Amino acid sequence: MRETSHIDATIVYTLASQLGSNLQLAVDGLGHLYVADPDNGRVVEIDGPAGSAGGIGTTTTYLTSGFTAPSSVAVDSNNNLYVIDGSNLIEIASGAATTITDNLSSATGLAVDASGSVYVASTAGSFRIPAVSGTLVPSSETPIAATVTNPSGIAVDYLGNVYLADATALDLHVVSPNGALNFGNVPLGGQPSLNETVINSGNTPLTVTGYTSTNAVDYTAADGTASAPARLLQAQPARPMSPWPLAPVSKAR
């Protein structure tokens, strides 16, 4: 039997007051809620035992020491807290704060995957800091989604797919961990074909090795050339890519 959840929108609890604007939230595995409150130069931690307001909200702690304007928060699978504060990425583990890097620029979002790797959305270029044997290695950071120039949010799912919202193009982008370009299904009642544009902006050519389709003709390039279906759509390599844009592709569904 499929389980469903229910949210009663008529029951509202006030967990914290006198917060500023541009807030970002994260919840750890223990039910603690963290709020980045840049206007007040603090991170607000709200927690409480089961049986309180929705299981949360009995104790409010204001984390202010060392913060100037914390703008983003995220939590890993070990319940360690990560905070972006200006140019600093800070990890708080067992109450101790460690600066992972102090070289951030125009960061707009933060996420952590199941392996403990950290993803930073930034208008100066989003990137991933890998975790090696449980330790973050900033010197090995790799850029992601270079064509998303104004990311306003970032998230990672349990498979390692990275999602970026573009505040300028008003688009949502997904980057899979193996470099594949994944196109979603056409919504119910949508168009019979879905147009996708692939832009290659680096210094080596982009090679499309295959793509999946059940149609006799899978895609039509801008010059009118039609191609028959193959197996998998994948871009190789993921980074870097060439300065010449690939022609827009129309995928038939």
C-alpha positions as a printed Julia matrix, in Angstrom:
253×3 Matrix{Float64}:
  0.0    0.0     0.0
  1.3    3.44   -0.9
  1.73   5.71    2.08
  0.66   9.33    1.83
  1.48  12.33    4.0
 -0.92  15.02    5.09
 -0.17  18.62    5.98
 -2.83  20.5     7.9
 -2.48  24.07    6.65
 -4.86  25.33    9.33
 -2.35  24.64   12.13
  0.4   27.27   12.19
  3.13  27.63   14.8
  5.45  30.61   15.15
  8.89  29.14   15.75
 10.94  32.36   15.71
 10.27  36.06   15.42
 12.15  39.24   14.54
 13.92  37.55   11.63
 15.33  39.5     8.72
 14.86  38.98    4.99
 16.5   36.61    2.45
 16.25  33.64    4.83
 17.38  30.13    3.91
 16.51  26.93    5.78
 17.88  23.45    6.44
 16.78  20.55    8.66
 19.1   17.83   10.01
 18.34  14.17   10.68
 17.56  14.9    14.32
 14.81  17.37   13.48
 16.77  20.54   14.23
 15.82  23.47   12.0
 18.51  25.95   10.96
 17.75  29.4     9.56
 20.37  31.6     7.9
 19.44  35.14    8.98
 21.91  37.47    7.21
 20.22  40.73    8.22
 20.81  39.9    11.89
 24.22  38.29   11.4
 23.21  34.93   12.85
 22.08  31.37   12.3
 18.94  30.47   14.24
 18.73  26.89   15.52
 15.28  25.64   16.55
 14.85  22.23   18.12
 12.61  20.34   20.5
 11.58  16.82   21.53
  8.75  14.88   19.95
  5.4   16.04   21.25
  6.15  19.74   20.93
  4.81  21.87   18.09
  5.13  19.41   15.23
  8.11  17.84   17.02
 10.06  21.06   16.75
 10.2   24.5    18.28
 10.71  24.24   22.04
 14.25  25.63   22.12
 15.67  28.47   20.05
 19.43  29.09   19.91
 21.02  32.05   18.16
 24.42  31.21   16.69
 26.17  34.57   16.31
 29.82  34.03   17.21
 32.08  34.61   14.22
 29.24  35.35   11.78
 28.8   38.56    9.8
 25.93  37.85    7.39
 25.32  34.1     7.0
 23.28  33.63    3.84
 22.97  29.86    3.27
 22.85  26.71    5.39
 23.0   22.97    4.66
 23.36  19.79    6.71
 25.15  16.53    5.85
 24.17  12.96    6.74
 26.17  13.19    9.97
 24.18  16.27   11.04
 27.15  18.6    10.57
 26.1   22.14    9.7
 27.59  24.12    6.79
 27.19  27.88    6.55
 28.07  30.39    3.85
 29.04  33.71    5.43
 30.33  36.2     2.88
 33.46  34.67    1.34
 33.65  31.93    3.98
 32.33  28.36    3.94
 32.16  27.22    7.56
 31.55  23.72    8.93
 30.15  23.31   12.44
 30.64  19.79   13.81
 30.12  18.83   17.46
 29.95  22.54   18.32
 33.33  23.36   16.75
 33.54  25.72   13.76
 36.05  25.18   10.95
 36.52  27.41    7.9
 36.64  25.11    4.87
 37.48  27.93    2.46
 37.57  31.72    2.63
 37.61  32.24   -1.13
 33.91  32.29   -2.03
 32.5   34.95   -4.33
 28.83  35.86   -4.82
 27.57  32.56   -3.37
 23.78  32.11   -3.53
 23.13  28.58   -2.31
 24.55  25.52   -0.6
 23.9   21.75   -0.67
 25.58  18.54    0.52
 25.3   15.1    -1.11
 25.24  11.65    0.49
 29.03  11.31    0.3
 29.59  14.59    2.16
 30.68  16.58   -0.9
 29.56  20.22   -0.8
 28.0   22.14   -3.69
 28.06  25.93   -3.84
 25.84  27.91   -6.19
 27.47  31.19   -7.2
 26.97  33.87   -9.83
 30.76  33.82  -10.15
 30.63  30.11  -11.07
 29.08  27.19   -9.19
 31.32  24.36   -8.02
 31.65  21.13   -6.06
 34.08  20.5    -3.18
 34.65  16.73   -2.97
 34.8   14.78    0.27
 37.68  12.29    0.37
 37.51   9.75    3.21
 35.1   12.05    5.01
 37.26  15.18    4.63
 36.45  18.07    2.3
 39.26  18.96   -0.12
 38.78  22.56   -1.39
 41.91  22.33   -3.55
 40.14  19.68   -5.67
 36.97  21.68   -6.33
 35.41  21.28   -9.78
 33.07  23.7   -11.61
 29.5   22.63  -12.4
 26.84  24.0   -14.75
 28.93  26.87  -16.13
 26.07  27.96  -18.41
 23.8   28.73  -15.41
 24.99  32.29  -14.86
 22.55  33.46  -12.18
 21.8   30.49   -9.89
 19.41  31.31   -7.05
 19.21  27.9    -5.43
 20.84  24.47   -5.46
 19.88  20.99   -4.27
 21.24  17.44   -4.57
 19.16  14.25   -4.55
 20.13  10.82   -3.2
 21.44   9.74   -6.62
 23.84  12.68   -6.8
 21.88  14.69   -9.38
 22.42  18.41   -8.87
 19.56  20.86   -9.42
 20.12  24.56  -10.08
 17.49  27.28  -10.41
 18.4   30.13  -12.77
 16.92  33.44  -11.58
 17.53  35.17  -14.93
 16.36  32.52  -17.41
 13.7   31.29  -14.93
 14.82  27.72  -15.7
 15.56  24.66  -13.6
 18.66  22.69  -14.63
 19.84  19.22  -13.65
 23.4   17.87  -13.87
 23.78  14.12  -13.34
 26.89  12.7   -11.64
 28.06  10.82  -14.78
 27.8   13.81  -17.1
 24.62  12.64  -18.84
 22.15  15.27  -19.99
 18.73  14.22  -18.7
 15.59  15.63  -20.31
 12.33  15.28  -18.38
  9.09  13.87  -19.73
  6.64  16.19  -21.44
  3.94  17.15  -18.89
  0.46  15.64  -19.3
 -1.37  17.66  -21.94
  1.91  19.14  -23.13
  3.32  19.43  -26.63
  4.16  16.26  -28.61
  7.73  17.49  -29.01
 10.13  19.09  -26.54
 12.79  21.58  -27.6
 16.1   21.43  -25.74
 19.13  23.63  -26.36
 22.58  22.28  -25.54
 25.27  24.95  -25.2
 28.93  24.03  -25.22
 31.14  26.75  -23.67
 34.67  25.58  -22.89
 37.83  24.77  -24.82
 37.28  21.21  -26.14
 34.56  19.82  -28.42
 31.39  18.29  -27.01
 30.73  14.76  -28.27
 27.24  13.28  -28.16
 27.74   9.51  -27.97
 24.09   8.47  -28.05
 20.56   9.16  -26.91
 17.41   7.25  -26.03
 14.21   7.34  -28.1
 11.27   5.19  -29.16
 10.61   7.25  -32.3
 11.75   6.64  -35.87
 13.28  10.11  -35.93
 14.7   11.2   -32.58
 15.91  14.75  -33.06
 16.19  17.43  -35.69
 19.14  19.83  -35.67
 18.82  23.52  -36.52
 19.99  22.81  -40.1
 17.11  20.35  -40.6
 19.21  17.19  -40.31
 17.19  14.34  -38.78
 18.76  11.51  -36.8
 17.45   8.04  -35.95
 17.3    6.77  -32.35
 20.25   5.3   -30.49
 20.78   4.23  -26.88
 21.91   6.99  -24.57
 22.34  10.76  -24.54
 25.62  11.63  -22.87
 28.1   14.49  -23.09
 31.8   13.65  -22.97
 33.71  15.13  -21.26
 31.62  16.97  -18.66
 34.37  19.64  -18.25
 35.81  21.59  -19.92
 33.76  22.19  -23.06
 34.24  24.06  -26.32
 33.58  27.73  -27.13
 31.38  26.75  -30.1
 27.68  26.31  -29.27
 25.95  23.11  -30.33
 22.92  23.73  -32.52
 19.53  23.69  -30.73
 18.0   20.23  -30.7
 14.3   19.39  -30.94
 13.52  16.07  -29.25
 10.42  14.29  -30.5
  8.39  12.5   -27.86
